[in-house]
């Protein structure tokens, strides 16, 4: 019994740790921000998914995770309609960044399915001093990401979460730049 309890607690602790590889949230006065919308289309149901991003100099890395069908997830979806998902805002040190990979995980009875890109790719974006960027990523059936501009939906959600949020500059990355069949446009 104690062995089973230890394994369950260890899994819970590891799940909490992996959401930020650096283990800290950036709180510098020079922070810029990324508003990320991450969700799944109405015809899918994944246990969890994440994107990996890194500052180009390698000095700061984030893994942004959401588990809509995961027992460790406590966040409820921020939007419904053509799917469901979250709108997440992350403060980041200024600099040039890239989204370089992702994870999509699904448990189905006795089997587990995991999708990610076999090779890293690069969706570049810039985080300026106190600037705001917007990334919208949706997963349809089949385990790939659609990059699109959903700012009309996402910015009001971000403002509701943080009323002090200044005006948001929308900058949607071009999915063709990833040169990866798992990253697509609308």
C-alpha positions in Angstrom: 0.0 0.0 0.0 2.8 2.5 0.9 4.7 1.6 -2.3 1.5 2.4 -4.4 1.0 5.7 -2.4 4.6 6.7 -3.0 4.4 6.1 -6.8 1.2 8.1 -6.9 2.7 11.0 -5.0 5.9 10.9 -7.1 3.8 11.1 -10.3 1.9 14.1 -9.0 5.1 15.9 -8.0 6.7 15.2 -11.4 3.7 16.4 -13.2 3.7 19.7 -11.4 7.5 20.2 -12.0 7.5 19.7 -15.7 5.3 22.6 -16.5 8.3 25.0 -16.2 11.7 23.4 -16.8 13.4 26.3 -15.0 11.2 25.8 -11.9 10.6 29.6 -11.6 8.2 32.1 -13.1 9.9 35.2 -14.6 9.2 38.3 -12.5 11.7 40.8 -13.9 10.6 44.4 -14.4 11.6 44.0 -18.1 9.1 41.2 -18.6 7.2 40.8 -21.9 4.4 38.4 -22.2 3.0 35.8 -24.5 -0.7 35.1 -24.5 -1.2 31.5 -25.7 -4.5 29.9 -26.6 -4.2 26.1 -26.6 -7.1 23.9 -27.3 -8.7 21.0 -29.1 -11.4 20.9 -31.7 -14.9 19.6 -30.8 -14.3 16.2 -32.5 -11.2 15.3 -30.4 -10.5 14.5 -26.8 -6.8 14.3 -25.7 -5.6 13.7 -22.1 -3.0 16.4 -22.3 -0.9 18.5 -24.6 2.0 20.9 -24.4 4.2 23.2 -26.4 7.9 23.7 -25.8 9.4 27.1 -26.3 12.9 28.5 -25.7 14.7 31.8 -25.9 17.1 31.6 -28.8 20.1 32.0 -26.6 19.0 29.0 -24.6 18.8 30.9 -21.3 15.1 30.5 -20.7 12.8 27.6 -21.5 9.1 26.9 -20.9 6.8 24.0 -21.4 3.2 25.1 -21.4 0.9 22.2 -20.6 -2.9 21.6 -20.4 -4.7 18.4 -19.6 -8.4 18.7 -20.4 -8.9 15.0 -19.8 -6.2 14.5 -17.2 -6.9 13.9 -13.5 -4.0 16.2 -12.4 -5.5 19.2 -14.2 -7.4 21.7 -12.2 -7.9 24.4 -14.8 -11.3 24.4 -16.5 -11.5 25.4 -20.2 -11.7 29.2 -20.8 -13.7 28.8 -24.0 -16.1 26.4 -25.6 -17.8 26.4 -29.0 -15.8 25.1 -32.0 -13.8 23.2 -29.4 -12.5 23.9 -25.9 -9.2 25.3 -24.5 -7.4 27.6 -22.3 -5.9 31.1 -22.7 -2.6 31.3 -20.8 -0.5 34.4 -20.3 3.2 33.9 -19.5 5.7 36.6 -18.5 9.0 36.0 -20.3 12.4 37.8 -20.3 12.7 39.9 -23.5 14.3 38.3 -26.4 13.9 36.1 -29.5 12.1 32.8 -28.9 10.9 29.8 -30.8 8.3 27.1 -30.3 10.4 24.0 -31.1 8.2 21.0 -30.3 5.0 19.7 -28.7 3.5 16.8 -27.0 0.0 15.3 -27.5 -1.0 12.5 -25.2 -4.0 10.2 -25.3 -4.9 7.2 -23.2 -7.4 4.8 -24.7 -8.2 1.7 -22.7 -5.1 -0.4 -22.6 -3.0 1.7 -25.0 -1.3 5.1 -24.8 -0.7 7.3 -27.9 1.9 10.1 -27.9 2.4 12.5 -30.8 5.3 14.9 -31.1 7.5 16.1 -33.9 10.3 13.6 -34.8 12.6 16.5 -35.4 12.5 19.9 -33.8 11.1 22.8 -35.8 11.2 26.6 -35.4 8.2 29.0 -35.0 10.0 32.2 -34.1 8.6 35.2 -32.3 10.0 38.1 -30.4 9.1 39.2 -26.8 9.9 42.9 -26.3 10.1 45.0 -23.2 6.6 44.9 -21.7 5.3 43.8 -25.1 2.5 41.3 -25.6 2.3 38.6 -28.3 -0.5 36.2 -29.1 -0.2 32.5 -30.2 -3.2 30.4 -30.9 -2.8 26.7 -31.3 -5.6 24.3 -31.8 -5.4 20.5 -32.2 -7.9 18.9 -34.6 -8.4 15.1 -34.9 -5.2 13.4 -36.0 -2.5 14.9 -33.8 -1.3 18.1 -35.5 -1.5 21.8 -34.6 -3.4 24.6 -36.4 -1.9 28.0 -35.9 -4.4 30.8 -36.3 -5.5 34.3 -35.2 -8.3 34.0 -32.6 -7.5 37.3 -30.9 -11.2 38.4 -31.0 -11.9 35.5 -28.7 -8.7 35.3 -26.7 -7.9 38.9 -25.8 -11.2 39.4 -23.8 -10.5 36.2 -21.9 -7.0 37.4 -21.1 -8.3 40.8 -20.0 -10.9 39.0 -17.8 -8.1 37.1 -16.1 -5.9 40.1 -15.8 -7.8 43.5 -15.9 -4.5 45.4 -15.6 -3.3 43.8 -18.9 -2.3 46.7 -21.3 -3.2 46.8 -24.9 -2.2 43.6 -26.7 -0.2 43.7 -29.9 -1.3 40.7 -32.0 1.5 38.9 -33.7 0.6 35.5 -35.1 3.4 33.4 -36.3 3.3 32.0 -39.9 3.0 28.2 -39.6 4.7 27.7 -43.0 8.0 28.8 -41.3 8.0 25.6 -39.2 8.4 23.6 -42.4 6.7 20.7 -40.6 3.6 18.9 -41.7 2.3 18.7 -38.1 2.1 22.6 -37.9 -0.5 24.0 -40.2 -2.5 27.1 -40.9 -6.3 27.4 -40.8 
